[in-house]
Structures are given as C-alpha cells and as structure tokens.
Amino acid sequence: MEKTKSSLMNTYNRFPVKVDQAKGSYIRDADGKEYLDFTAGIATCNLGHVPDAVENAVSRQLQNVWHCSNLYQIGPQQELADLLTDYSCMNQVFFCNSGAEANEAAIKLVRAYNSNNKTIAAFHQSFHGRTMATLSATGQEKLHTGFKPLVEGFTFLTYNHFDSLYWLKENPPAAVMLELVQGEGGVIPAEENWINELVQICKDEGILVVIDEVQTGMGRTGTLFAYEQYGFEPDIITLAKGLGSGFPVGAMLAKEEVADAFQPGSHASTFGGNPLASAAGVSTISEIVRLNILDNCMEMSEKLFTGLKQLQDEYSQIKSIRGKGLLIGIVVEGAAVDLVTAAIGKNLLLTAAGQNVVRLVPPLIITENDVLLFFERFRMVLKLVNPAMTKYCD
Ligand SMILES: Cc1ncc(COP(=O)(O)O)c(C=O)c1O
C-alpha cells in the first residue's frame, strides 16, 4: 500500500536537516553540509557528540552485558550511584530513562514521604515533562490543552515573585518543585533573594524542596548541579539529558531520610540503570571532572555573554540576554523560530525556548574558535531576519 503520510507520528515540527554524523560541536547532514551545533541535543551532549571516552566505555560494556533485570546487582549502576552521591549532597539514587520519568519518581517519592499532605507547588512557565503527572506539574496552560483531566495535587505559583512565598507560608504544601533556570519556559534564572527566602520557608514549614536539574544538571550552568550556586541543599533532585552524553538515562536523587519512604515495590523501571546507560553515565561524570569541563563552561559562557551584549547594542531585535553558564537565552523581537530557521541556512543549529527566546545550549567543550564562528554566523542571521516583518530580508 502506498503511504500518503509519514510513518512517524506528527509530534514534532522537524527542520529539513537529515543528521548523518556528529563529532564534538559539529553535525554533518546527509549531503555533507557541516553545522556548528549550539543545541547539543537540547542540553544533552554536554561533552560534545560521540566523546571518545564515553564511546570506549559503552563499547567495552557492549562486550560484557547489555541488559539485566534490577532483580540482580548491576556494577556500572552502583558505580554511577556512588559517583552521583559523592559529587552531590544526596545520599541515594533511583535510575530511570528520561527527565519525565525522573520527575515522576520524585512526585511519587514526595507522596510516599508525606502521608497527610499530597500537594506539590510548582511554578508558572515551568517544564517538567510530558507524562500525565509531569505534564500536570508543568505550569504552561498551552501544554495542558486537550489532555485534561490532569493529575490532581498540583498548584501553581509565580516564579521569582514574593507573592508565592506568602502563599507557601499560608498553605504549606508537601513539596515545591522547580527549575533553577526555567529552560523551556524561556531561560529564566531564579533570583537569589527569592530562592533563599523560599528555601528558608520550606525549612521552617517542613516543605520538601525538589529541584528539577534535568536541563541545568551535569555542568550546564557552570557547576555540576545548579543548586550549588545558590548555596542550599535540596531534598530531591532530578537528572537526565547530560547524564549519559546522549545515552538515555535519568535519575532521581534524594536525601536518605526522604529516600527511605520508598520500599521494594514502591517504584521500578525495567531499563532504569541499564548497564550500557550506566557505563555512559560513569564515563560522562569522569570526563567532566578529568577535562575540567566546568571551567571551560564558565570561560566560554563569559565570552558568549560579552559578545552577545555587544550584538545587543548593534541589533535592536535583541531585547535582552539571560541565563547561566552555557544555558543562555536571547530574548528577541518577533518569533525566535524565524532566527532558528534562518540559522540553518548559515550552517548554525539553534533552538527556541518559548515564542521569543533563542536558546543557546552548546556542548560544554566548545572552544574559542567555535564561539568566534558562532558570532560570525549569528551576525549573518540577524542581518537576514527583519524583525519588523519577521521575514527574511533577502
Ligand atoms: C527541566 C526539564 N525537566 C524535564 C524534562 C523532560 O525530560 P525528557 O524529555 O527527558 O522526559 C525536560 C525536557 O526538556 C526539562 O527541560
């Protein structure tokens, strides 16, 4: 039978780039055209594409065992849990396969921990995933449309707004759940004063603090975890994206007294902590440390922020620049997707966050030359897109 439609479900607006090969900060398409990749699989390939050490670790694991049930002991999984707990303030880890699953696990752990109060306060413009519970925790009405009834028990407060703190004091929920830089919501960093007060209220009122580090984690903001920059210790954090350098792996980490609320049978995942994914995770963390990736992230971040501020003076379509480390949002006049589309024509891959924010999430290994090339190409893109008409000039 002749196919009149793609055999893929229509869930993504895909750009006409057929990815064939990738290495480091570059992607090559099927026609041999090479792109500077400032998306890194959307904050996932933090070590660049196909990093040698991770490739070797996974290849070695491929020779041994690909998969076995969590009914048995899995060496690389234990190793990854040890590394994660050594490098964070957390004591125990549950492994899964994605960010949404990590957040699902966190939501279940909060409910298991608190038998009286099941409410979780989340924030407008947040993004926590697409499963029913994580969608229900996501504060974006447009993503809820068509999928109601949602999972009960979530309430939404205003990010970076002191009203949310009064609300928390008056109506203490079981937990707050938030990103420290709202990624999909438009690259909005949490303000330090606000977070400090929020955490203090949570401590005073016995509210658990769940930090979604799916996008900000694994060095993206310049520290291994974004919470380190705010100087507090959450009760639960969630990870995915950068944890496996592109191998699907998610994790929910918790303080021991909270983690104890899970017992055998409380939660599970067939593939969670799979030997291959865990081997990728172990070598990813080891490489982040060995290569001093965090220092490079901050150095390149500074160069990008400085150059972007200069561009802002020259191009009126740039309204503001915000973010942390190599999670940077360029707020533009008009539709961000127009710039993203034009950039493809200039061999530059970018991604949008919301309507009017171009998001830069390059690999954390980018070099000074990559940054120069980015500015050369992005400048051409800005010249090309006419903000008044949100159309191409030529
Ligand atoms: C902060 C945050 N949480 C959760 C998710 C969901 O992760 P996944 O797509 O792996 O389910 C994302 C994905 O973009 C995210 O940015």
The ligand as an SDF file (V2000), in Angstrom:
LIG
                    3D

 16 16  0  0  0  0  0  0  0  0999 V2000
   13.6350   20.9200   33.1400 C   0  0  0  0  0  0  0  0  0  0  0  0
   13.1430   19.7310   32.3960 C   0  0  0  0  0  0  0  0  0  0  0  0
   12.5080   18.7530   33.0610 N   0  0  0  0  0  0  0  0  0  0  0  0
   12.0620   17.6580   32.4350 C   0  0  0  0  0  0  0  0  0  0  0  0
   12.2050   17.4960   31.0840 C   0  0  0  0  0  0  0  0  0  0  0  0
   11.6890   16.2720   30.4070 C   0  0  0  0  0  0  0  0  0  0  0  0
   12.7450   15.4580   30.0400 O   0  0  0  0  0  0  0  0  0  0  0  0
   12.5270   14.2640   28.9920 P   0  0  0  0  0  0  0  0  0  0  0  0
   12.2260   14.8880   27.6800 O   0  0  0  0  0  0  0  0  0  0  0  0
   13.8270   13.5240   29.0210 O   0  0  0  0  0  0  0  0  0  0  0  0
   11.4050   13.4520   29.5040 O   0  0  0  0  0  0  0  0  0  0  0  0
   12.8450   18.4930   30.3480 C   0  0  0  0  0  0  0  0  0  0  0  0
   12.9850   18.3720   28.8880 C   0  0  0  0  0  0  0  0  0  0  0  0
   13.2240   19.2960   28.1740 O   0  0  0  0  0  0  0  0  0  0  0  0
   13.3300   19.6300   31.0130 C   0  0  0  0  0  0  0  0  0  0  0  0
   13.9460   20.6250   30.3630 O   0  0  0  0  0  0  0  0  0  0  0  0
  1  2  1  0
  2  3  1  0
  2 15  2  0
  3  4  2  0
  4  5  1  0
  5  6  1  0
  5 12  2  0
  6  7  1  0
  7  8  1  0
  8  9  2  0
  8 10  1  0
  8 11  1  0
 12 13  1  0
 12 15  1  0
 13 14  2  0
 15 16  1  0
M  END
$$$$
